[in-house]
Amino acid sequence: MLHFGEQIRRYGSLKQWSTETGESSHRTQLKDPYNKSNRSGDIYGQMIEYYLRSDAFAIRRLNIAARRGENAESGGDSIEDSLAGVRFTSEQSSSVQAKTISFAQLLTSLRGEDLQNELCRATNRFLLSRKINISPEDLLQCGVNVYHGIRIPLNNIYGELLTQYVRCTGEKSWNGQPARHDWVWAKASNKREDQEPAYGALRGRLPYRLIKLFKLSADVGGPFWCAFVQTTTPAAGGTPERASSMVKVIKPTTGSGYAVISGDSIDGAAHLIPEEPDCSGIQNKGWMVNSHIDLATWNEVY
């Protein structure tokens, strides 16, 4: 419970203990169904039927949107075409093209030689996964556009289209505060029809922390919309802890703790609570995945 004070100061009231959720449900679960009824006869039965039908249509809209995203073609010059709706944004404006630099200059913008080496290795692994073999010297000369945020279109449970904003400002401060390196959900495994999704309650996704957002242009292929991320792995196979009902994720114990992923694998913003608050001065080793924050709250806070 040490993190409660810090979380309230940063984000306001804790939604899982707020009456706002129940109060706002009166409109969708009671007022709207009553207004749609004929206000006579079996009113309660009409209200329940209306609510169930509305929920079924909302799920149908989500399924259609998900299927469209899976079948979206990658290619073209626009950000929307390349990432099936996920949009990288520059520091100035989403309509302004980010300044082009070399991959070597991108490396120098990272603090520490270890992190620079991790980006090189992760980028090579990313390109090799796409059957692109490029020498280290040629990689350093590749053109790069750096971005500072992502806009992600998502549907809420009512089928309404909302936009989620995540930030990655690199070494630059954010509105007078420390640099922003938000957490995102990334699709980390491909589910087959005869299998349950990987990672237990995480349903085939893992939370990653953004370090750099960039577009990589290579002579042998691309462009590639990339995110350099700090990776996590689920503790206890993704089973929620009994006390908090939340999944705990930790730093990988083997291999590299960093990766370069494609922008179209980013599935939304994640909200993680560190086991050790920043003010404690103790090195944090794990995070609790907060499953109680919704889109409207995220956009209001961030």
Backbone bond lengths (Angstrom), bond angles and torsions (degrees), N, CA, C in turn:
res aa  C-N    CA-C-N  psi(-1)  N-CA   C-N-CA  omega(-1)  CA-C   N-CA-C  phi
1 M - - - 1.464 - - 1.529 112.35 -
2 L 1.330 117.19 2.00 1.461 119.03 -178.28 1.518 112.26 -63.73
3 H 1.328 116.94 -25.61 1.465 119.44 -175.18 1.525 112.69 -84.16
4 F 1.334 119.33 -8.58 1.467 121.00 -174.81 1.527 111.85 -59.81
5 G 1.328 117.21 -46.70 1.463 120.34 -177.90 1.515 111.95 -59.98
6 E 1.337 115.69 -46.29 1.462 120.06 179.73 1.524 111.42 -64.62
7 Q 1.346 117.36 -40.42 1.464 120.98 -179.86 1.525 111.28 -64.77
8 I 1.339 117.92 -39.64 1.463 120.93 179.35 1.515 110.80 -67.04
9 R 1.347 117.16 -41.07 1.462 119.42 178.50 1.529 111.53 -64.24
10 R 1.327 118.62 -36.11 1.460 121.61 -177.02 1.525 112.68 -83.50
11 Y 1.357 117.38 -38.85 1.461 119.54 -169.59 1.528 114.92 -118.71
12 G 1.340 117.56 -3.58 1.455 118.57 -177.63 1.523 110.54 89.61
13 S 1.336 116.20 -160.32 1.459 121.32 -176.07 1.519 110.96 -60.83
14 L 1.319 116.45 145.68 1.454 122.17 179.18 1.527 108.62 -76.87
15 K 1.320 116.36 118.90 1.461 120.63 -171.00 1.522 113.16 -63.45
16 Q 1.347 117.54 -32.24 1.454 118.41 -177.72 1.527 112.85 -69.25
17 W 1.356 116.90 -14.52 1.465 120.91 175.82 1.525 111.83 -118.67
18 S 1.308 116.48 18.51 1.468 121.04 -179.29 1.525 110.00 -99.66
19 T 1.335 116.74 145.08 1.470 121.11 176.92 1.519 111.52 -82.59
20 E 1.344 117.56 -2.99 1.457 120.56 -176.91 1.528 111.77 -62.32
21 T 1.343 116.96 -38.41 1.465 120.34 -178.22 1.517 111.05 -62.29
22 G 1.332 116.36 -47.36 1.459 119.40 179.09 1.508 113.06 -65.07
23 E 1.338 116.63 -39.96 1.457 120.12 -179.40 1.522 111.39 -65.95
24 S 1.345 117.28 -41.54 1.462 119.68 -179.12 1.521 111.51 -70.29
25 S 1.353 117.34 -21.89 1.466 119.94 178.58 1.525 112.03 -72.39
26 H 1.321 117.84 -17.63 1.470 119.73 178.89 1.521 111.04 -58.62
27 R 1.328 117.01 -35.11 1.474 119.24 -177.35 1.516 110.97 -69.33
28 T 1.346 116.71 -49.12 1.465 119.29 -174.42 1.523 112.88 -79.15
29 Q 1.341 117.72 -28.80 1.458 119.97 -175.24 1.524 113.76 -99.38
30 L 1.339 117.15 -17.73 1.466 119.10 -177.39 1.528 112.54 -126.85
31 K 1.327 117.36 -56.49 1.461 119.66 -172.75 1.525 112.29 -66.70
32 D 1.329 116.82 -50.98 1.468 119.59 -179.89 1.525 112.26 -61.61
33 P 1.335 119.58 -47.27 1.470 118.69 177.65 1.523 113.19 -60.81
34 Y 1.333 117.87 -38.26 1.461 119.58 179.28 1.529 111.04 -65.81
35 N 1.332 116.82 -42.21 1.468 120.04 179.91 1.520 111.78 -65.45
36 K 1.339 118.58 -26.48 1.457 122.11 179.16 1.523 112.91 -86.03
37 S 1.333 117.34 -10.80 1.463 120.31 178.81 1.524 109.92 -79.91
38 N 1.348 116.81 171.74 1.473 119.32 175.94 1.523 111.91 -86.86
39 R 1.360 115.36 3.06 1.470 123.49 173.91 1.532 112.47 60.68
40 S 1.298 116.17 28.38 1.462 121.24 175.07 1.519 107.77 -153.37
41 G 1.317 116.59 160.89 1.451 120.00 -179.73 1.514 111.56 73.91
42 D 1.316 115.65 -140.07 1.464 121.52 -178.13 1.531 109.35 -80.12
43 I 1.314 116.91 77.50 1.470 121.37 -176.52 1.524 110.48 -63.56
44 Y 1.329 117.81 -43.82 1.461 120.47 -176.46 1.529 111.09 -64.23
45 G 1.331 116.91 -40.41 1.461 119.69 177.79 1.521 111.72 -63.19
46 Q 1.337 116.47 -40.04 1.467 120.37 177.85 1.522 111.15 -64.73
47 M 1.332 116.48 -41.00 1.463 119.95 -179.56 1.528 111.18 -64.54
48 I 1.351 116.55 -42.99 1.462 119.77 -179.99 1.522 110.33 -64.76
49 E 1.354 117.07 -41.93 1.463 120.31 -179.71 1.525 111.05 -63.82
50 Y 1.343 116.54 -40.85 1.466 119.95 178.88 1.529 110.73 -63.73
51 Y 1.332 116.30 -42.88 1.460 119.78 -178.23 1.526 110.80 -64.93
52 L 1.357 116.96 -42.21 1.456 120.53 179.61 1.526 111.49 -65.19
53 R 1.337 116.60 -40.02 1.464 120.11 178.84 1.526 110.51 -65.84
54 S 1.321 117.32 -42.71 1.474 120.85 179.23 1.524 110.51 -62.52
55 D 1.330 116.38 -41.19 1.458 120.09 179.32 1.527 110.82 -65.90
56 A 1.337 117.29 -40.04 1.462 120.89 179.15 1.522 111.13 -63.84
57 F 1.343 116.81 -41.70 1.467 119.74 178.39 1.534 110.87 -66.42
58 A 1.332 117.04 -37.33 1.468 119.80 178.78 1.519 110.45 -63.24
59 I 1.336 117.73 -43.01 1.464 121.10 178.03 1.521 110.15 -64.14
60 R 1.346 116.81 -39.87 1.461 120.01 178.73 1.525 111.28 -61.92
61 R 1.329 116.90 -40.99 1.469 120.07 178.77 1.524 110.74 -64.17
62 L 1.346 117.11 -39.38 1.463 120.19 177.74 1.526 111.15 -63.79
63 N 1.335 116.71 -40.96 1.462 119.71 178.79 1.524 111.65 -63.75
64 I 1.330 116.54 -40.19 1.462 120.14 178.82 1.523 110.40 -65.08
65 A 1.343 116.12 -43.88 1.465 119.69 179.76 1.525 111.01 -63.54
66 A 1.342 117.31 -40.29 1.467 120.31 179.26 1.524 110.65 -65.33
67 R 1.340 116.92 -40.46 1.460 119.45 -179.94 1.513 111.44 -66.74
68 R 1.323 117.22 -37.29 1.459 120.00 176.47 1.518 110.68 -63.63
69 G 1.339 116.76 -40.69 1.462 119.90 179.21 1.513 111.82 -64.20
70 E 1.338 117.80 -37.25 1.458 120.45 -179.83 1.526 111.56 -68.96
71 N 1.345 116.33 -32.21 1.457 119.66 -176.46 1.512 112.87 -94.86
72 A 1.337 116.93 2.12 1.465 119.01 -178.10 1.522 109.80 -65.92
73 E 1.317 117.00 135.57 1.452 120.89 -179.35 1.519 109.90 -79.33
74 S 1.306 116.40 138.37 1.459 120.95 174.45 1.511 108.17 -93.67
75 G 1.317 115.94 139.17 1.458 119.98 -178.07 1.506 109.37 139.58
76 G 1.336 116.42 175.98 1.450 119.23 -178.38 1.503 110.92 89.50
77 D 1.305 116.19 170.32 1.454 120.28 -174.62 1.519 112.88 -94.52
78 S 1.326 118.34 -22.12 1.458 119.30 -175.01 1.517 110.11 -80.07
79 I 1.323 116.18 152.06 1.459 120.97 -179.45 1.518 110.22 -64.67
80 E 1.350 117.19 -39.44 1.448 119.92 -177.46 1.523 110.85 -64.23
81 D 1.345 118.75 -41.28 1.454 121.38 179.48 1.519 110.75 -66.51
82 S 1.310 117.04 -38.60 1.456 120.08 -175.28 1.519 112.10 -69.88
83 L 1.331 117.56 -32.67 1.455 119.88 -171.75 1.516 113.28 -120.15
84 A 1.329 117.46 21.01 1.462 121.32 175.17 1.522 111.97 52.97
85 G 1.325 117.40 41.40 1.456 121.73 175.44 1.511 114.02 108.01
86 V 1.350 119.00 -28.48 1.463 121.34 177.03 1.520 108.37 -69.76
87 R 1.315 116.95 128.68 1.454 120.87 -172.37 1.520 111.44 -121.14
88 F 1.330 116.82 122.45 1.465 121.20 172.67 1.521 108.26 -78.72
89 T 1.326 117.00 139.93 1.452 120.92 179.71 1.522 109.79 -123.42
90 S 1.342 114.93 144.15 1.457 119.82 178.30 1.513 109.40 -85.88
91 E 1.327 115.34 178.21 1.465 120.61 -177.13 1.523 111.16 -66.15
92 Q 1.332 117.04 -37.01 1.457 120.19 -174.53 1.527 111.77 -81.83
93 S 1.310 116.17 -54.51 1.457 120.85 -175.43 1.509 108.26 -163.52
94 S 1.337 115.63 153.38 1.456 119.19 179.24 1.514 111.78 -66.35
95 S 1.331 117.92 -19.12 1.461 120.75 -178.64 1.519 112.39 -93.20
96 V 1.334 117.96 -2.83 1.462 121.71 -178.94 1.519 109.34 -100.02
97 Q 1.326 117.28 127.03 1.456 120.95 179.90 1.523 109.99 -70.46
98 A 1.322 115.85 132.43 1.455 120.61 180.00 1.531 109.61 -67.38
99 K 1.333 115.37 150.96 1.462 121.49 -179.00 1.526 110.64 -64.01
100 T 1.337 116.30 138.35 1.463 121.74 -179.88 1.525 110.24 -87.54
101 I 1.327 115.29 128.35 1.456 121.96 176.12 1.537 107.35 -130.13
102 S 1.301 117.61 179.44 1.461 121.06 176.22 1.525 109.57 -92.47
103 F 1.329 115.57 161.70 1.460 119.84 177.30 1.528 110.34 -62.78
104 A 1.322 116.88 -32.75 1.467 120.30 177.41 1.528 110.64 -62.20
105 Q 1.338 117.39 -39.66 1.462 120.35 177.79 1.522 111.40 -68.40
106 L 1.329 116.29 -34.00 1.467 119.59 175.88 1.519 110.41 -61.10
107 L 1.319 116.38 -40.84 1.467 119.99 179.97 1.522 111.61 -61.94
108 T 1.338 116.35 -42.00 1.468 119.68 -177.18 1.524 111.99 -67.77
109 S 1.335 117.29 -18.70 1.465 119.72 178.91 1.523 112.15 -77.19
110 L 1.334 117.23 -10.80 1.462 121.30 177.78 1.523 110.02 -90.78
111 R 1.307 115.10 141.73 1.455 120.08 179.82 1.519 110.22 -84.90
112 G 1.302 116.18 124.20 1.454 120.49 175.31 1.511 112.90 97.04
113 E 1.318 115.47 135.91 1.458 121.37 -179.39 1.524 111.30 -66.94
114 D 1.336 116.86 -33.59 1.465 119.94 -179.35 1.522 110.83 -61.87
115 L 1.325 116.54 -44.60 1.463 120.40 -179.42 1.530 110.94 -67.48
116 Q 1.314 116.96 -36.48 1.460 120.40 177.04 1.530 110.81 -63.12
117 N 1.334 116.48 -42.87 1.453 119.89 178.28 1.533 111.30 -65.46
118 E 1.338 116.53 -36.74 1.462 119.86 178.47 1.532 110.32 -62.92
119 L 1.351 117.30 -41.01 1.460 120.10 179.13 1.526 111.00 -64.08
120 C 1.344 117.31 -41.74 1.470 120.65 177.91 1.522 111.29 -59.83
121 R 1.324 115.93 -49.82 1.466 119.62 -177.73 1.526 111.06 -65.51
122 A 1.329 116.32 -41.56 1.466 119.32 -178.74 1.526 111.45 -66.34
123 T 1.335 117.43 -38.17 1.466 120.52 178.26 1.518 110.67 -66.16
124 N 1.324 117.64 -40.07 1.466 121.01 176.93 1.527 110.98 -62.51
125 R 1.334 117.04 -41.84 1.465 119.80 178.03 1.523 110.49 -63.83
126 F 1.330 116.36 -39.87 1.465 121.06 179.42 1.528 110.88 -62.33
127 L 1.331 117.44 -45.61 1.468 121.29 -179.23 1.529 111.00 -68.01
128 L 1.330 117.34 -40.07 1.457 120.11 179.04 1.526 111.49 -64.30
129 S 1.343 116.75 -33.02 1.465 119.36 177.24 1.520 111.68 -65.61
130 R 1.321 116.78 -18.32 1.465 122.66 175.12 1.521 112.00 -105.00
131 K 1.335 114.48 19.08 1.471 122.44 175.98 1.533 111.95 59.26
132 I 1.332 115.99 37.01 1.461 121.81 176.05 1.517 107.95 -115.50
133 N 1.317 116.17 115.36 1.466 122.25 -179.33 1.530 108.11 -106.19
134 I 1.318 116.01 116.12 1.458 121.00 -176.64 1.521 108.55 -131.51
135 S 1.309 116.80 140.64 1.463 120.74 -178.22 1.537 109.93 -72.51
136 P 1.333 117.89 154.42 1.470 120.55 178.14 1.529 112.44 -57.23
137 E 1.341 117.48 -36.73 1.470 120.53 -179.86 1.524 111.03 -66.47
138 D 1.344 117.22 -42.38 1.464 120.21 179.19 1.528 111.27 -68.56
139 L 1.340 116.98 -35.32 1.456 120.18 178.79 1.524 111.28 -61.48
140 L 1.328 116.66 -40.61 1.466 120.34 -179.33 1.530 112.02 -63.09
141 Q 1.344 117.20 -25.31 1.461 120.93 -178.41 1.524 112.87 -91.53
142 C 1.315 118.16 -6.03 1.471 120.87 -178.82 1.526 110.77 -64.93
143 G 1.325 115.55 145.62 1.457 120.56 177.78 1.512 111.88 -76.68
144 V 1.335 116.09 143.12 1.461 122.42 -177.58 1.526 109.25 -136.30
145 N 1.320 116.60 136.37 1.460 123.04 169.59 1.516 108.16 -112.94
146 V 1.325 117.20 124.58 1.462 122.05 -177.18 1.527 109.63 -96.31
147 Y 1.324 115.90 137.17 1.462 122.13 179.69 1.528 109.82 -122.06
148 H 1.333 115.02 166.07 1.463 119.64 -172.70 1.521 113.83 -126.38
149 G 1.313 117.31 9.76 1.452 118.78 178.43 1.516 111.34 -174.06
150 I 1.341 115.29 168.83 1.456 122.60 177.55 1.517 108.62 -135.01
151 R 1.334 115.16 138.28 1.460 121.45 170.04 1.517 107.99 -107.92
152 I 1.335 115.82 124.37 1.460 120.78 -174.48 1.523 109.01 -119.75
153 P 1.346 118.74 115.15 1.467 120.17 176.68 1.522 110.43 -77.40
154 L 1.340 115.85 128.65 1.458 121.53 -179.76 1.518 109.76 -137.69
155 N 1.316 116.45 156.02 1.457 122.34 173.86 1.512 109.46 -102.24
156 N 1.354 116.36 134.34 1.455 118.71 174.41 1.522 109.25 -82.31
157 I 1.324 117.57 -175.31 1.461 120.72 -174.12 1.518 112.30 -68.12
158 Y 1.341 117.81 -14.24 1.460 120.94 178.25 1.521 111.84 -96.16
159 G 1.347 117.12 5.41 1.448 120.34 179.18 1.510 114.08 82.63
160 E 1.334 117.78 5.82 1.461 121.09 -179.77 1.525 109.85 -82.28
161 L 1.328 116.40 136.28 1.459 121.14 -179.14 1.518 110.23 -80.80
162 L 1.322 115.77 123.11 1.461 122.37 177.46 1.525 108.64 -123.80
163 T 1.319 115.46 160.13 1.459 121.05 176.98 1.517 109.37 -113.64
164 Q 1.309 115.95 128.77 1.463 121.85 178.40 1.525 108.80 -104.03
165 Y 1.334 116.05 137.99 1.461 121.42 -176.76 1.520 109.42 -113.11
166 V 1.319 116.42 129.64 1.466 121.25 172.52 1.523 107.66 -126.50
167 R 1.326 115.69 148.51 1.465 121.59 -174.44 1.523 111.47 -119.35
168 C 1.315 113.77 147.64 1.468 121.14 173.96 1.523 106.56 -149.75
169 T 1.320 116.37 93.40 1.463 120.87 -170.73 1.526 113.13 -94.64
170 G 1.334 117.96 7.69 1.459 119.60 179.93 1.519 111.45 66.33
171 E 1.322 116.13 -125.92 1.463 120.83 179.38 1.519 112.22 -92.97
172 K 1.335 117.75 -3.67 1.460 120.81 -175.96 1.527 110.58 -83.64
173 S 1.330 115.55 146.48 1.460 120.50 178.82 1.526 109.59 -72.44
174 W 1.326 115.06 163.76 1.462 121.01 -179.40 1.531 108.66 -122.44
175 N 1.346 115.82 107.15 1.467 121.45 178.83 1.531 112.08 51.49
176 G 1.338 115.18 46.04 1.462 119.90 177.69 1.512 114.17 79.33
177 Q 1.333 117.60 -0.75 1.459 122.29 179.00 1.529 109.55 -106.71
178 P 1.327 117.55 171.70 1.474 118.90 178.63 1.525 112.29 -57.66
179 A 1.317 116.24 162.62 1.464 121.85 -178.83 1.526 110.57 -56.66
180 R 1.329 115.77 146.09 1.462 122.03 -179.52 1.531 110.20 -95.49
181 H 1.310 115.56 128.08 1.461 122.30 173.37 1.527 106.50 -135.53
182 D 1.332 116.10 81.80 1.453 121.11 -172.90 1.528 112.00 -70.89
183 W 1.330 114.36 160.32 1.461 121.87 175.17 1.521 109.39 -93.25
184 V 1.324 116.65 143.31 1.455 121.78 178.81 1.524 109.33 -132.66
185 W 1.333 115.02 155.66 1.455 120.82 169.37 1.520 108.55 -83.98
186 A 1.317 116.86 135.53 1.465 121.75 177.08 1.524 108.99 -128.72
187 K 1.325 115.28 136.58 1.463 120.52 176.50 1.533 108.25 -72.28
188 A 1.322 115.78 109.61 1.466 120.36 -171.28 1.522 113.35 -106.67
189 S 1.322 118.49 -4.00 1.464 120.83 178.18 1.514 109.26 -150.50
190 N 1.324 116.04 150.74 1.457 122.70 177.58 1.522 109.09 -98.39
191 K 1.331 115.63 120.59 1.463 121.05 -177.54 1.522 110.29 -88.58
192 R 1.332 115.98 131.66 1.450 121.02 172.12 1.524 109.55 -92.13
193 E 1.321 115.73 157.69 1.455 119.82 -175.10 1.521 112.28 -61.84
194 D 1.332 117.85 -30.48 1.457 120.98 -177.20 1.523 112.88 -92.71
195 Q 1.339 117.50 11.31 1.460 121.08 -177.61 1.513 111.08 -127.16
196 E 1.323 114.25 151.26 1.456 120.11 170.96 1.524 108.99 -77.17
197 P 1.347 119.16 148.78 1.470 120.31 177.92 1.524 110.92 -59.34
198 A 1.330 115.79 149.83 1.465 120.81 -179.71 1.524 110.89 -73.01
199 Y 1.346 115.55 164.96 1.465 124.34 173.59 1.531 113.18 67.73
200 G 1.333 117.81 28.86 1.458 120.67 172.13 1.512 113.65 59.61
201 A 1.340 115.60 -125.84 1.462 121.21 -176.12 1.524 112.88 -66.05
202 L 1.316 118.66 -15.16 1.464 121.27 179.14 1.528 112.05 -76.83
203 R 1.341 117.56 -11.61 1.469 123.00 171.64 1.529 113.52 56.02
204 G 1.322 115.99 48.58 1.460 120.15 174.91 1.511 115.45 80.36
205 R 1.327 117.91 6.44 1.463 121.10 179.10 1.528 109.28 -119.16
206 L 1.330 115.00 154.74 1.457 120.99 176.40 1.526 109.12 -133.30
207 P 1.333 117.77 146.20 1.467 120.47 175.83 1.522 110.80 -82.96
208 Y 1.330 116.27 127.67 1.459 122.75 177.64 1.524 108.73 -122.07
209 R 1.338 115.93 148.93 1.465 121.31 178.92 1.520 109.90 -99.33
210 L 1.338 116.68 126.35 1.459 121.57 -178.32 1.529 110.63 -71.69
211 I 1.331 115.83 134.23 1.466 121.16 174.97 1.521 110.52 -114.46
212 K 1.348 117.11 -45.25 1.463 122.44 177.68 1.521 109.29 -144.05
213 L 1.331 115.81 142.02 1.460 122.69 171.97 1.518 107.62 -116.41
214 F 1.326 116.48 127.54 1.463 117.69 -177.40 1.521 110.99 -155.50
215 K 1.326 115.05 156.20 1.461 122.46 171.70 1.515 107.76 -106.37
216 L 1.328 116.28 124.99 1.456 122.25 -177.54 1.526 109.24 -104.74
217 S 1.332 116.30 124.24 1.460 121.94 178.41 1.524 108.73 -112.32
218 A 1.329 116.00 118.22 1.468 121.91 179.84 1.524 109.22 -121.12
219 D 1.327 115.80 150.07 1.469 120.36 179.88 1.519 112.25 -64.94
220 V 1.337 116.28 -27.74 1.464 119.55 -175.60 1.529 112.81 -92.14
221 G 1.313 118.37 1.59 1.455 120.82 179.38 1.516 111.66 167.32
222 G 1.306 115.14 174.23 1.457 120.52 178.31 1.515 112.19 105.00
223 P 1.342 116.94 -166.88 1.469 125.58 4.26 1.524 112.43 -72.79
224 F 1.340 114.54 159.65 1.450 121.63 179.62 1.534 108.52 -118.37
225 W 1.349 115.39 127.72 1.474 120.63 176.88 1.518 107.04 -91.64
226 C 1.319 116.77 112.51 1.467 121.95 -166.72 1.523 111.64 -120.84
227 A 1.319 113.93 153.46 1.460 122.16 171.54 1.523 107.86 -131.01
228 F 1.319 116.61 122.62 1.461 122.73 173.74 1.516 106.57 -88.58
229 V 1.337 116.96 119.94 1.460 120.95 -169.33 1.521 111.60 -130.13
230 Q 1.331 114.23 155.57 1.461 122.09 167.57 1.524 106.96 -91.47
231 T 1.320 117.20 125.44 1.456 120.99 -173.37 1.526 111.72 -92.27
232 T 1.324 115.07 163.87 1.463 122.33 174.65 1.522 108.50 -135.17
233 T 1.311 115.68 167.21 1.459 121.82 174.32 1.524 107.54 -136.09
234 P 1.334 118.73 143.19 1.470 119.83 -176.32 1.517 112.31 -74.52
235 A 1.315 116.20 138.92 1.456 121.18 172.51 1.525 108.73 -82.77
236 A 1.307 116.44 149.32 1.473 122.66 178.87 1.518 111.79 56.86
237 G 1.345 116.94 30.49 1.455 120.65 176.98 1.509 115.26 67.84
238 G 1.334 117.45 14.86 1.453 120.61 -179.49 1.519 114.11 91.73
239 T 1.327 117.24 9.98 1.466 120.81 178.03 1.534 109.88 -78.54
240 P 1.339 119.08 128.07 1.467 120.21 179.64 1.526 112.17 -60.95
241 E 1.326 116.54 144.02 1.453 120.63 176.23 1.519 109.97 -72.15
242 R 1.309 116.19 146.36 1.453 120.56 -174.92 1.524 111.91 -66.75
243 A 1.326 117.75 -40.19 1.465 120.46 -174.43 1.521 112.06 -68.26
244 S 1.337 117.58 -43.84 1.469 121.03 -173.76 1.521 113.70 -103.68
245 S 1.324 117.45 -14.02 1.473 122.98 -173.70 1.523 111.18 60.28
246 M 1.320 117.42 25.45 1.453 122.83 178.28 1.522 110.04 -118.68
247 V 1.325 115.26 152.89 1.460 121.54 177.09 1.525 108.78 -85.19
248 K 1.322 116.05 138.39 1.457 120.99 176.41 1.522 108.86 -99.89
249 V 1.341 116.54 135.32 1.461 121.33 173.54 1.525 108.40 -120.11
250 I 1.339 115.28 151.16 1.458 121.49 -176.99 1.521 109.31 -134.13
251 K 1.330 115.51 170.66 1.460 120.02 174.39 1.525 108.98 -69.69
252 P 1.343 117.77 143.57 1.471 119.55 178.36 1.525 110.97 -58.76
253 T 1.316 115.93 138.22 1.460 120.84 179.84 1.524 112.26 -88.89
254 T 1.334 117.11 -15.25 1.466 121.31 177.76 1.520 109.12 -131.39
255 G 1.338 115.50 154.14 1.456 119.78 178.13 1.516 112.04 72.38
256 S 1.325 115.47 -168.42 1.457 121.23 -179.24 1.523 110.65 -80.24
257 G 1.313 115.31 146.44 1.465 119.95 176.16 1.513 112.35 -93.21
258 Y 1.338 117.13 15.47 1.463 121.38 -178.15 1.529 109.61 -134.34
259 A 1.334 115.16 157.19 1.464 120.35 178.52 1.515 108.90 -156.59
260 V 1.325 115.41 158.81 1.460 122.21 168.25 1.519 106.55 -109.03
261 I 1.327 116.79 124.13 1.457 121.74 -178.59 1.515 109.31 -120.25
262 S 1.324 116.13 160.00 1.457 121.13 177.12 1.521 110.20 -76.92
263 G 1.324 116.01 144.90 1.459 119.62 -179.51 1.510 113.48 -60.50
264 D 1.353 117.55 -28.69 1.456 118.29 -177.80 1.526 113.10 -77.33
265 S 1.340 117.74 -3.23 1.463 119.72 174.19 1.522 111.73 -89.87
266 I 1.338 117.68 -5.97 1.465 121.61 178.42 1.521 108.67 -78.39
267 D 1.329 115.88 126.95 1.459 121.38 -168.88 1.524 112.83 -116.11
268 G 1.319 117.63 10.33 1.455 119.87 -179.71 1.514 111.65 137.46
269 A 1.320 115.77 175.29 1.460 121.82 -179.47 1.524 110.38 -86.82
270 A 1.324 116.37 141.64 1.460 122.27 177.32 1.522 109.33 -113.60
271 H 1.314 115.92 149.97 1.465 121.28 179.56 1.520 108.08 -121.68
272 L 1.326 116.71 112.20 1.454 122.50 -176.87 1.523 110.61 -113.94
273 I 1.321 115.25 140.58 1.460 121.96 178.77 1.526 108.10 -108.39
274 P 1.339 118.53 117.07 1.466 119.82 -179.69 1.522 111.23 -67.16
275 E 1.320 115.74 143.88 1.464 119.89 176.90 1.519 111.26 -63.51
276 E 1.325 115.89 -35.53 1.461 121.33 178.07 1.521 108.48 -112.49
277 P 1.339 119.51 116.73 1.466 120.81 -179.60 1.523 111.82 -62.85
278 D 1.326 115.82 155.48 1.464 120.39 -177.50 1.523 112.55 -57.17
279 C 1.344 115.94 -33.95 1.458 119.98 -175.83 1.530 112.91 -75.19
280 S 1.355 118.13 -10.03 1.464 119.79 -175.67 1.522 112.14 -76.44
281 G 1.341 117.95 -24.44 1.451 121.08 -177.17 1.511 114.05 76.88
282 I 1.349 117.50 4.33 1.461 122.37 179.95 1.531 108.46 -97.74
283 Q 1.325 116.71 137.60 1.456 120.31 -179.78 1.523 110.11 -64.20
284 N 1.326 115.61 128.44 1.455 120.07 -178.16 1.531 110.18 -81.41
285 K 1.334 116.45 139.05 1.460 120.95 -178.71 1.528 112.62 -118.38
286 G 1.320 117.64 -9.49 1.457 119.59 -178.15 1.514 111.87 -159.52
287 W 1.337 115.69 166.77 1.460 121.82 -178.42 1.524 109.37 -137.12
288 M 1.317 115.68 148.99 1.456 121.51 171.63 1.524 107.89 -97.61
289 V 1.323 116.89 131.17 1.462 121.63 -179.51 1.515 108.19 -83.30
290 N 1.327 116.72 112.39 1.458 122.38 -177.34 1.521 109.12 -79.38
291 S 1.313 116.21 108.57 1.463 121.10 -179.74 1.517 112.36 -95.31
292 H 1.343 117.72 11.71 1.466 120.53 -174.88 1.526 113.16 -106.17
293 I 1.329 118.07 5.04 1.453 120.07 -178.97 1.533 108.86 -99.06
294 D 1.338 117.65 134.62 1.460 121.01 -177.46 1.522 110.35 -106.59
295 L 1.336 115.67 175.84 1.464 120.63 -175.15 1.516 111.75 -61.90
296 A 1.337 116.30 -45.09 1.463 118.88 -176.69 1.518 110.92 -63.01
297 T 1.340 116.80 -41.36 1.464 119.93 177.92 1.513 111.49 -64.44
298 W 1.347 116.58 -41.60 1.469 119.94 179.64 1.522 110.68 -59.37
299 N 1.319 117.21 -49.69 1.466 120.00 -177.58 1.520 112.15 -66.17
300 E 1.339 116.32 -32.28 1.467 119.83 178.64 1.520 111.42 -69.48
301 V 1.350 116.38 -39.23 1.464 120.85 -177.85 1.517 111.18 -77.24
302 Y 1.353 116.76 -42.76 1.462 120.75 -171.47 1.519 112.93 -99.82
